[in-house]
Amino acid sequence: MARELGLKQDAKKDLQKNLRNENHRTTMALKARGVTYVSTGRGGKSELVKEAA
């Protein structure tokens, strides 16, 4: 995800921190559109997943 958005390391960490916070406005906006942030743990793969319609 960070690579696709062209984010540098600091920006990537900030985004991940915000996406883990269920009360952050970005996370809430994504959730309202059926998108959730899924992380498989430390050093694992993280991705945004859209619910099937």
Secondary structure, DSSP 8 states (H G I E B T S, - for coil): -HHHHT--HHHHHHHHHHHH-TTSHHHHHHHHTTEEEEE-STTS-EEEEE---
